[in-house]
Amino acid sequence: MGFVKTFDEIMANMRATADFYDAQMLLVFWETKPEIVRRLVPAPLEPAPMPIAMAFVAWYPATNFDVTYHESALFVRATFQGEEGGYCLSMPVTSDIAMAGGREVYGYPKKMADIHFERTGEKVHGWTERRGVRFMEVSARLTGRTNEPAVKEMLEGLYEPDGSMKGIGYNFKYFPSPEPGSMDYNPRLVRQETLFRPKEKVYGEAEIVLRDSAYDPWSEVQVVRMLGAVYTRGDNSMLGGKVVAEADLMQFLPHAFLKWDMK
């Protein structure tokens, strides 16, 4: 295979989904302040009724795109035309291929980072570090209980009878123009679904530490009340996304720096 691909090579690498096998994930949920979510969510998205944030740390030991890597992410809940999903503020990864694919196809705000994930018995621990700052550290005890008891019931309600669950993610695709001070096109809002099929799912009581970082300001999403965690191991599939709206360039501009380090 060379720089110029044949038609057969292109077709052989076409995939309807990006698949992750035996993926391990720890997802933690907390309540933050409504004014924080209002400031972080750009139009045409709107803040969800409840100011809920979610972070995860994950290990992907096998994929259908020939990459294994760690990943973490930070989301706040948002809606578009009445449909609730997660607006992604940050998604560090340990693979350049995973970074390029997620950014260029779906608009995920990915950066390279050092990420740790481990499970020992009922304890799960993970962290994310960039430019000398461990700005996110999370731990959970998989007791079957969540910090707030009602959260377990709420999360269980998201799963189908067959045990699967679809998560909706919102991202914006945008690229700076080669001419300074502009973009190639108006930012495009992308709606994308991921199908989760857990083989193992255990709820837990979680703690998260968000440290100040000039380049990865996760600490902006303050923890008002920790809600709980869920650990899963299973097969995930990223389904195709769709552009559902465009944003006004000047209105969006303050939000256009999630993918690059800028003080």
N, C-alpha and C positions, 0 to 999 in steps of 0.2 A: 504494500500500500504506500503510495507516494503522496506528494503535496496535492496533486490533482486526482480526484477520486473517479472511478468508473461508475456508470449507472448501477451496475450490479452491487458494487461496494456500498453505494449510498442506500439502496433498497435493503441490503442486508442489515444495515444499522438503524433502519427506521423502527421506532417503538411507539406503540399506542400509549404506554404507561411507563413510568419509571418505578421499578419494583425493588423493594427492600425485604430481605429474607431474614427471619429471626432477629429483627430489629429490637433492641432494648431501649426503652425510653422512660425517663422519670419526668412527669409533668406536675408542676406546682402552680397553685392558684391563690391569688390574694385580692383583697379589695383595696383599691387605691382611692384617690380623691377625684371627684367628678371634674373639677377644674383642670386637673392634669390631663385627663382624657380629652377634654374639649380642646386643649391647647395642642395636643399631639396628633389628633385625627384631622386630616385635610379633607376639604370638600372635593367631590360630592359625597364622600362618606360622612356619616353622622355618628356621634357616640351612642353606644348601646344604652338601654335603660339603666343597667347597673354598671358601675365603674370597676369592672373586673379585669385583672391582668393575669397573664399566664406565661410562664417560662418553662423551657424543657432543656434537658441535656440527654444526648442519645449516642448510642454506638450502633453502627450499621456494619455487621461483619460480612455481608454478601449482598450484591446488587446485580441487576441485569444490565448495568452499564459499566461493569468491570472496574468498580471503584469500591474500596472499603474506607470508612472514615468516621470521625466523630463530628457531632453537630450540636449546637445549642441555639436557642431562639428566645425572643421576647415579643409578646403580642399584647394588644389591648383589644377589648371587644368593641366592635363597630357595626353599623348597619348600612346597607345600600338598598334603597327602595323597599324598606321594611324587612329585608333578609339579614339576619345577624351572622357575623363571622368574626374572624380574628384579623386585625390589621397588624402586619409584621413591622416592627421597628428595627429589628436587628436579627441576623442569623449567621453567627460565626461558624466556620467549618475548618477542617484540617486537610482538605483536598482542593487543589486548584481546579480540577475538573468539575467537582461538585459546586464550587463557587461560580465558575463560568456558566455552567448549565442553568443553575437556579437564577442567576442575575439576568442572563441574556434571554432566556425563554419566558420566565414568569415574572421577572422584576424583583425577586427576593433580594433584600439588602444584605448581601453576604460579604464577609471579610475573612481573611485567613487568621487563625488564632491557634493557641494551645488549649486543648480541651481534655478534661479527665472525667472518666465515668467508671464506677465500680459498684458491684453489689456483693455484699458479704452477708449471707443469711438474710435477716430481715432488715439490714441496714443498706441504704443506697447513698452514695456520696458522689458529687461531681462539682467541677469548677471550670471557668473559662477565663483565659488570661491573654492579654495583648499588650504589647509595648511596655512590659514590666509591671502591669497592674492586673491583679486577680480581681476583676470587677464583679464577678458573680460566683457565689459559692452556695451550694444547696445540699441539704441532707434530709433524709426521711427515714422513719421507722415504719416498716410495713406491718402494722398491727391489725389491718383490716378496718381501722377507724380513721376518720379525717378530723382535722382540727375543729371544724364546725360540722356537727353531725348531719345537718341538712344537705351539705354539699355532696356527700356520698350518694344520697337519693337523687339529687339533681343530675349528677354525672351518669348514674345508672340509666336515667331516662333518655340519655342520648344514644344508647346502644339499641340496635335492632334485635328481634328475637333470635336471629342466628349468631348473635355476638359481635357483629360488625358495627362500625360507626363511620360516618362521613363527616369530615371536618371541612369547613369553608374558610379559605384564606383570601385576603384582599391585599394586593400590592399595586404599586405604580411603576410602569415601565417608562423610563426617560433616559436620554443620553445627551450630554453636552454637545453642542455644535462645535465643529472645528473653528468657527468664527467666535471669538470671545464674547461672553455676555448673552448667549442665546442657547437654545436647545434645538435638536434636529426636528422635533415635532412636539405638539402639546402632550403633556404627561397623560398616559393611558391607564385607566383603572382596569386591572385584571382580576377576574374572579376565578379561583381555582379550587378544585376539590381533591382531597386525599382520602382514600379508603383505608381504614384500619381494621385488621382482622387478628385480634389478639389471641394467642394460645394460652397466655397467662396474664392475669390482671389482678393486682393487689392494691388496695387503698392504704394510705399511710398518713401519718402526722409529720408535717414538714416544717423546716426552717430555711430561710434564705437570707443571705447577706449580700447587699448591693453596695459596692464601694465606689467612691468617686473616681471617675476617669475622664480626662479631657477629650478622649477619642471615642469612648464607648459609654455614654452617659446613662446606663441602665438605672442608676440611682435616682434619676428624675422620677421614675415610676414608684413613688413611695409606697411602702407597705403600711396600710392602715390596720388591716386585720388579715391574718393568715387563715386561709380557708381549708387547705388540705392538698394532698398529692395522690397521684395514681402511678404505679409502675406497670408497664406492659412489656411483654415480649411476644412478637408475632410478625406477620407479614403485612407490609404497607404498600399501597400503590398510589402514586401521584397521577391523577387523571389529567386530561388535557384542560387547559384554561381557556378563557374567552375574554376579549376586551369588551367591557360593558359600558364604558363612559370615557369621556375626556375631561381633564381638569383645566381650568384657566391657568395659563403659564405664570403670570405675575402673582396670582393668589397662591399658587402651589410653591413658588420659589423658596420660601423659608423652610419647606419640608424636603427639599431636593438634595440633601447632603447626608442621607443615611448610609450611602455606599462608599463614601470616601472619608478619610480622616481629615477633619478640619476643626481647629479650635474656635 
